[in-house]
């Protein structure tokens, strides 16, 4: 790391929810001089007691550091902060490390505003819990101009020593983070649904948990295989066709129906299998269902 990087230690954090507070605390633990602002003062005071510097307004946070992490609930909240405090004139020379959840339109619109007023943007997404920041379990996705990511590296590395660069396309953190969340949510909701079926049928949840743990490595390997099959376009070679998986799911639906558990998840999954059959990929591998979600991939 260059001497220039070593000398950059001032950083501001705007937004002190669970994630923003976690980011600020991780910076403090990493030896940074951290200025903080939040609408509710008590969250500021909690960090001041740990060594942070309180800002009376978001403009003060912009003035305190050339690098400012923004971590709010959504972009509309950030736009309101900018408008209410007339911040556009104070963006000049500032690098915004944007870790707020937003749409592609939000990301592009925000970058245009910041850059039009002389600022720089590093767009990102945090894919871990606040308690994971600064540890081996931390996961930070970032995009931006190479020189901007380079100047942000000292701060990003405090949060995640192996942060992931997605290149210059600032849309990629939003896209990839939502794609990852889609897989996580589907998997976890399926697990909760399975637990509900077991509980309704009198199967001990401890046994359910043990067998889920035992199959974790196999499921992870299958996830990797599916992604590789999609990447290589090899979605026809299979040991278990979509038709076979659909038949297994019909059995799940039948048991869940008999036990009178809610079928909202089963009905949705059944719709996916039915659409795969309609598209003519019933005898293909499960990976061929990518054509249901992204027909252009076929």
C-alpha positions in Angstrom: 0.0 0.0 0.0 1.3 3.5 -0.9 2.3 6.2 1.6 -0.7 8.1 0.3 -2.9 5.3 1.4 -1.2 5.1 4.8 -1.9 8.8 5.5 -5.6 8.7 4.8 -7.3 8.0 8.1 -10.2 10.4 8.4 -13.6 9.1 7.4 -17.2 10.1 8.0 -20.3 7.9 8.3 -23.8 9.3 7.6 -26.6 7.0 8.8 -26.2 5.0 12.0 -28.7 2.2 11.8 -27.4 -1.3 12.7 -25.2 -1.5 9.6 -24.0 2.2 9.7 -23.2 1.9 13.4 -21.3 -1.3 12.7 -19.3 0.4 10.0 -18.4 3.3 12.2 -17.4 1.0 15.1 -15.2 -1.1 12.7 -13.5 2.0 11.5 -12.9 3.1 15.1 -11.4 -0.3 15.9 -9.3 0.0 12.8 -7.7 3.2 14.1 -9.6 5.7 11.9 -10.7 9.1 13.0 -14.4 8.8 12.5 -17.0 11.6 12.3 -20.6 10.6 12.4 -24.1 12.0 11.8 -27.6 10.5 12.2 -31.1 12.1 12.4 -31.5 10.7 15.9 -28.9 12.1 18.3 -28.8 9.1 20.6 -27.1 6.9 18.0 -24.5 9.6 17.5 -23.9 9.8 21.3 -23.5 6.1 21.6 -20.6 6.2 19.1 -19.1 9.4 20.6 -18.7 7.4 23.8 -16.5 5.0 21.8 -14.3 7.7 20.3 -16.3 9.0 17.3 -16.7 12.7 16.6 -20.2 14.1 16.5 -21.5 16.1 13.6 -24.4 18.5 14.1 -25.5 18.1 10.5 -24.7 15.9 7.5 -22.9 18.9 5.9 -20.4 18.8 8.8 -19.8 15.2 8.1 -19.0 16.0 4.5 -16.7 18.8 5.6 -14.9 16.6 8.2 -13.6 14.0 5.7 -12.8 13.7 2.0 -14.2 10.1 2.3 -17.8 9.7 3.5 -19.7 6.4 3.9 -23.4 6.8 3.4 -25.5 3.9 4.8 -29.2 4.8 5.0 -32.4 2.8 4.6 -32.8 3.7 1.0 -31.9 6.3 -1.6 -35.0 8.3 -1.0 -33.8 8.9 2.6 -30.5 10.1 1.2 -32.1 12.3 -1.4 -34.2 13.9 1.4 -31.0 14.5 3.5 -29.4 16.2 0.5 -32.4 18.4 -0.2 -33.2 19.3 3.4 -29.7 20.3 4.2 -28.8 21.7 0.7 -25.7 19.4 0.4 -25.1 19.5 -3.3 -22.7 22.5 -3.0 -20.7 20.6 -0.4 -20.0 17.5 -2.5 -17.1 19.0 -4.4 -13.9 17.1 -3.7 -15.7 14.5 -1.7 -15.7 10.8 -2.3 -19.0 9.1 -1.4 -18.7 5.5 -0.5 -22.3 4.6 -1.1 -23.5 1.5 0.8 -27.2 2.4 0.7 -29.7 -0.1 -0.8 -31.1 1.1 -4.0 -32.4 0.3 -7.5 -30.4 0.6 -10.7 -32.1 3.9 -11.4 -31.2 5.1 -7.9 -27.5 4.2 -8.4 -27.2 5.9 -11.7 -29.1 9.0 -10.7 -27.1 9.4 -7.5 -23.7 9.1 -9.3 -24.8 11.7 -11.8 -25.7 14.2 -9.1 -22.5 13.7 -7.1 -20.2 13.8 -10.1 -22.0 16.9 -11.5 -21.1 18.7 -8.3 -17.4 17.7 -8.3 -17.6 14.6 -6.2 -16.6 11.0 -6.7 -18.6 7.8 -6.1 -17.7 4.3 -5.1 -20.9 2.2 -5.2 -21.2 -0.9 -2.9 -23.2 -3.4 -1.0 -22.5 -5.1 2.3 -23.3 -8.8 2.2 -22.9 -9.7 5.9 -24.1 -8.9 9.3 -22.7 -5.8 11.1 -20.9 -8.1 13.6 -19.0 -9.7 10.7 -17.4 -6.5 9.5 -13.7 -6.5 9.9 -13.6 -10.3 10.2 -13.0 -13.2 7.8 -16.7 -13.4 7.4 -17.1 -9.9 6.1 -18.3 -9.5 2.5 -18.2 -6.1 0.7 -19.0 -5.7 -3.0 -17.7 -2.5 -4.7 -17.7 -0.8 -8.1 -16.3 2.4 -9.4 -13.6 4.0 -11.4 -10.2 2.3 -10.8 -8.6 5.4 -9.3 -11.6 5.9 -7.0 -11.6 2.4 -5.7 -7.8 2.6 -5.2 -8.2 5.7 -3.0 -11.0 4.1 -1.1 -9.0 0.8 -0.5 -7.6 1.8 2.9 -11.2 2.2 4.2 -12.7 -0.7 2.4 -10.0 -3.0 3.6 -10.8 -2.0 7.2 -14.3 -3.3 6.7 -13.3 -6.3 4.5 -9.7 -7.1 3.9 -10.7 -9.1 0.8 -13.4 -6.8 -0.5 -14.6 -7.7 -4.0 -14.1 -5.3 -6.9 -16.7 -5.6 -9.6 -15.1 -3.2 -12.0 -16.3 0.2 -13.3 -19.9 -0.7 -13.8 -21.6 0.9 -10.8 -24.8 -1.1 -11.3 -23.1 -4.4 -10.5 -23.2 -4.3 -6.6 -26.9 -3.7 -6.8 -27.4 -6.5 -9.3 -25.1 -9.0 -7.6 -26.3 -8.3 -4.1 -29.9 -8.8 -5.1 -29.0 -12.0 -7.0 -27.3 -13.4 -3.9 -30.1 -12.3 -1.6 -32.6 -14.1 -4.0 -30.7 -17.3 -3.5 -30.3 -16.8 0.3 -33.9 -15.9 0.9 -35.3 -18.8 -1.2 -33.1 -21.2 0.6 -33.9 -19.9 4.1 -37.6 -19.6 3.4 -37.5 -23.2 2.1 -35.8 -24.3 5.3 -38.4 -22.5 7.5 -41.2 -24.1 5.4 -39.6 -27.6 5.9 -39.5 -27.0 9.6 -43.2 -26.1 9.6 -44.0 -29.3 7.7 -42.0 -31.3 10.3 -43.6 -29.6 13.2 -47.1 -30.1 11.8 -46.3 -33.8 11.2 -44.7 -34.4 14.6 -41.1 -34.9 13.4 -38.6 -33.6 16.0 -37.0 -30.4 14.7 -33.6 -31.6 16.1 -33.6 -34.5 13.7 -34.6 -32.1 10.9 -31.7 -29.8 11.8 -29.2 -32.6 12.0 -30.1 -34.0 8.6 -30.0 -30.5 7.1 -26.6 -30.0 8.5 -25.4 -33.4 7.1 -26.6 -32.5 3.6 -25.0 -29.0 3.6 -21.9 -30.0 1.8 -23.8 -31.9 -0.9 -26.2 -28.9 -1.4 -23.3 -26.5 -1.7 -21.6 -28.7 -4.3 -24.9 -28.9 -6.2 -25.2 -25.1 -6.1 -21.7 -24.8 -7.6 -22.5 -27.4 -10.3 -25.7 -25.6 -11.3 -24.0 -22.2 -11.7 -21.2 -23.8 -13.7 -23.7 -25.6 -15.9 -25.5 -22.3 -16.6 -22.2 -20.5 -17.2 -21.1 -23.2 -19.7 -24.5 -23.6 -21.3 -24.5 -27.3 -20.4 -28.1 -27.5 -19.1 -29.2 -30.7 -20.8 -26.8 -33.2 -19.2 -28.3 -34.4 -16.0 -28.9 -37.2 -13.5 -32.3 -35.8 -12.4 -34.5 -34.0 -14.9 -36.8 -31.1 -14.2 -39.7 -33.5 -14.6 -38.2 -35.7 -11.9 -37.7 -32.7 -9.6 -41.2 -31.7 -10.3 -42.5 -35.1 -9.4 -40.7 -34.9 -6.1 -42.1 -31.5 -5.5 -45.6 -32.8 -6.1 -45.0 -35.2 -3.2 -43.9 -32.3 -1.0 -47.1 -30.4 -2.0 -49.2 -33.5 -1.2 -47.8 -34.0 2.3 -47.9 -30.3 3.0 -51.6 -30.2 1.9 -52.5 -33.2 4.1 -50.8 -31.6 7.1 -52.7 -28.4 6.3 -49.6 -26.2 6.2 -49.7 -23.1 4.1 -49.0 -24.0 0.4 -48.0 -20.5 -0.8 -44.4 -21.6 -1.3 -45.3 -25.0 -2.8 -47.7 -23.3 -5.3 -45.0 -20.9 -6.3 -42.4 -23.6 -6.9 -45.0 -25.7 -8.8 -45.5 -22.7 -11.1 -41.8 -22.6 -11.9 -41.7 -26.3 -12.8 -44.9 -26.0 -14.9 -43.3 -23.1 -16.8 -40.2 -25.2 -17.4 -42.4 -27.9 -18.8 -44.2 -25.4 -21.0 -40.9 -24.1 -22.4 -39.9 -27.7 -23.4 -37.0 -28.2 -20.9 -38.7 -30.9 -18.8 -36.1 -33.5 -19.7 -33.2 -31.1 -19.1 -31.2 -30.5 -16.0 -32.5 -28.3 -13.1 -30.1 -25.7 -14.3 -32.2 -25.3 -17.5 -34.8 -23.5 -15.3 -32.6 -20.4 -15.9 -34.6 -20.1 -19.1 -37.8 -19.6 -17.0 -36.3 -16.6 -15.2 -34.2 -15.3 -18.1 -35.6 -16.5 -21.4 -33.0 -14.6 -23.3 -30.4 -17.0 -21.9 -31.7 -19.8 -24.1 
